[in-house]
Amino acid sequence: MEFVDYYKILEVDKSATPEEIKNAYRKLARKHHPDLNPNDKTANKKFQELNEANEVLSDPEKRKKYDQYGKDWKHSEEFEKAKHQQRPAGNRPGYDFGGGEEDDFSDFFASMFGGSSHSRKQAKYRGQDYNAELQLNLTDAYKTQQQTLSVNGKNIRITIPAGVENGQVIKLKAHGAPGINGGPAGDLYITFSIVNNTQFKRAENDLHSTVDIDLYTAVLGGEVMLDTMDGKVKLKVKPGTQSSSKMKLKGKGFPVYKKEGEYGDMIVTFNVKIPTHLTEKQKELFTELSKSSL
């Protein structure tokens, strides 16, 4: 098996922090994503390599094994087990693990897993998991939709339920790398990045909105039109409404993930706009009003 330098693929140093690895992966994955390079086989291959490198280096345990065993890192557990069980005693034949060099690892793994000329049965191993990031607008995440992803040269059509959250991860079983020696394929993990392209602020399943009302409506009451994710609604304003006061519109928030027909609430905050550039007549009226309230 040829050694693959995952650090070189992600263009980071071996001492890179988890955050540096994460940022490097996101930057390069966007650049080489199949959706942006539909007919570029080189970019498609590069994208697969990036997913593989990120899958290993973003996992502290896998990264530790990779740094220690190189290309044989997947078999590190077998190596450690055999290291204790098959250590030579006296003239009994066995393996000398004392040197710890990569060639020693490779020779050992070759004999353990069928790389040598003997007839030992080859072991089966599960394929690597793939990691991908899918970006959606908040308006897209509001409704159930289908999208097609290109993974390992294959197009996969997936259904994304309404209500998916930023940072949420879903698993597609057996859509990762092929297994070794007939072993099962790995899985594909998709992380969602939700971009808020609306005027609303999302807090789990609730949406928050601010609506401006004039002083007269705040004092006397009235009606205002309010935008929601599924259209406009008429909102009744009670007389004496204070600035920063809130109103809850039940069921006008964001859909609950995988619970069809269930929605969060819309939390509306009123912002009372104080009139400016009053005429002299208006000032007189406000003065009379202030005196009458004493």
N, C-alpha and C positions, 0 to 999 in steps of 0.2 A: 504493500500500500504506500503510495507516494505521500510524503508529508505535505500538509496544507497549512500555510502560515495565516491563521485567522487574524492576527494583528495587522499583517500586511494588507489583507483584504479590506479591513475597516480603516486602514490608514492611520493607525494609532500606535503608540509605543507600548511595549510590554508592561510598563508601569502605569498605564492609563487607568483612571478612576472609573467606577461604574457609570458615573454621569457623562464622562467623556466618551465612553463606549456607546452609550445610549444616543448621544447627540450625533456622533459620527455615523451610526447606523441609520438614523432618521434622515440625515442629510443625503447620504449616498443612495438609500432606498428610494427616496423621492426622485432622484436624478435618473436612476436606472429602472424605475417601475415599468412593467410591461404595458400598462395603459398609456404611458407617455412615449413608449418606444415599441409600438405594436408589431413592426416588421423587422426589428433589430434582434437577431439571434444572439449577438454578443452581449447586448444589454440584458437580455433575458437570462443568459447564463450568469452574468455578473450579479443579477438580482438574487438568483438562487444561492450563489456563493455568499452574498451578504447575509441572507437569512440563516444560512448554516453557521456562519461565523458568529452572528449575534446570538443564536440559540445557545452556543457554547460559552462565549465570553460574558454574556449577561447573567449567567447562572454561576454563583460563587463556587459551588461544588464541582461543576463540570469544568470551570476555568482552572481550578486547582489541579484536577486530574490531567487536563490538557497541558498545563505548564510542566507537570512532572513527567508525564509519559509520552508526550508528543503524539504522533499518529496512532499510537496504541492506547490512547486514553480511555476508549470505550471498554477495554478489557482490564482496567486497573483492578477491579474487585477480584477477578479471577487470578490476576497476578499476585495480589497480596495474599490470597488464600493459599495458592500453590507455594508461595514463598515460605510459608510456615510448615506446610504439609510435606513438601518434597525436598526440603533442604538435605543434602547428602550427609550421611553419618558413617565415618570410617571409610571403607572401600565401597559402600553401597552407591550405585550409580544415581545421579540426580543432577540438579542444576546449581550452579554457583551464582547466587544473586548478590554477592558482596560488592561487585563493582558498581552496579546501578547505572551502567551506561545504556544509551538507547539501543545499541546493537544487541546487548544482552536481552533487553525487553523484546526486541523483534525476533531473535532466535527462539526465545521462550514461547512467544505467542504463535510463531510459525509451527512449532511442534505441538502446541496445545490445540490449535484450531485448524489444522489441516494444511498448513503452508509447506510442510516438508514432504518427502517422498513416501513416508510410511502411510499405512491405511487407516490411521485413526479417524473416527467419524467426526465430521465438521459440526461445530456447534452453530445453532441458529440464534440470531440476535435481532432485536427490534430496531427498525430504522430510526433515524433522528427525527425529532419534531421540527417543524418549520414555524417561524414567527413572521407575521405580516401586520401592517398597519393600514387601516381603511378610514379615510376621512369622509365625514358627512356633515352637511349643514344641519342646523337645528330643525329647519323646516322639513328636511328629508327624514330625520329621526322621528318626526311627529307621526308619520304614517308607515305602515308595513310596506316593504318594497323588496324587489329582487335586484341583485347585481351579479355580474359575471366577473370572476377573478381568474387570472392566469397564474397557475402554480405548477412549477416543474414542467412547463411546456403544455400543460393541459388546462382547458377552460372549465371552471367550476361555477355553476350557477347556485347562488345561495339566497335564501329568504331571510331578510333582516326584520325581526318583529319591531313594531312601533314601541317607542319608549326606551330604546337602547341608550345607555349613559356614556358620558365621556370617560375614557379609560377602561370601559368594560371589555372583558375578554371572552370570546366564545371559542369552543373547540370543535373542529371538524375532524372526526375520527378517520384514521387511515389515509389522510391526504398529505402526510409528510413524506420523508425520504423512504425509498424501498428498504425492506429488511435485508439482512445479511444471511446468505446461505438458506434462503427460503423463509426467513423469519418475518413477522408481521411488519407492516409499514408503520411509520411514526404518524403523529397527528399534526394538524395545522391549527395554530392558535392565532386568532385575529383580534388585534386590539383596536378599538374604535376611538377615533379622535373627532369629537363633535365641535364644530365651529359655530358660534352663535351669530347668525346673520339676521337677527330680529331685534326689536326694541325691548324685548322681555328679558328678565333675568330668571334663570332656571335654578331651583333649589329642590333637588330630587324630583318629585312629581308635581310640585307647585310652580307656578309662574308668577312673577312679580312685575307689576306695571305701575307707572306714575301718570296721572291725568291732571292737566291744568284746568282749574275753574276760576272764573272771575269773582271778584268780591261780592257782586250782587247775587250771584247764584249761591255762593257760600252762605250769605246772610238769609236770603229769602227762600232758598231751595230751587230745584229745577231739574233739568235733564241734560245729560251730555252723552255723546257717542263715544264708545270705547272699542278699540281694536282688540281682537283675540286671535288665537291661532287658526280658528275656523270661521272668521268673519267678524262683522261689527255687531255690537249689542248696545241697546239703549240703557243708560244707567241713571237711576233716580238719585238725586242729591237731596239729602234732608236739610231743612232750614237750620242754620247755625253750625254748619260743617266747619270744623277747624282744619287749618293747614297741618299736614302730616298725619291726619287721621286716616284710618284704613277701613276697607270694606272687603269682605270675602265673597267671591262668586263661586259657589260650589260646582264642581265638575267642569270648570272652564280652564283647567290647567293642562298638564302634560299626561299623555296616556301612560298607564302602568304597564311595565314590561311583562309581556306574555299573559296579561289579564284583560282579555277583550272586553271592551265596553266600560272599563274602569279608568277614571281620570282623577288627577289631582285638582287643586283649586287655583283660582286666580286671585291673588292678593293685590288689591288696588290701593295706592296711596294718593291722597288728594294734595295738590299743591295750589294754594290760593294765591292768585296773582293780584298784587296791589296795584291799583290804577296810578298812572303817572301823567304828567302834563295836564293837570286839571284846569278847567276854565275857572274864571272868577266866580261864576254862578255856582259851579259844582263845589268850589271851596266853601262858599257861603252855606250851601245846603249841608255839607259835612260839619261845618261849625255849629249850625243850628241843631243838628242831630246829636253832636257831642254834648251840647248844653242840656238837651232834653233828657239825656241819660244820667245826669247828675242827680 
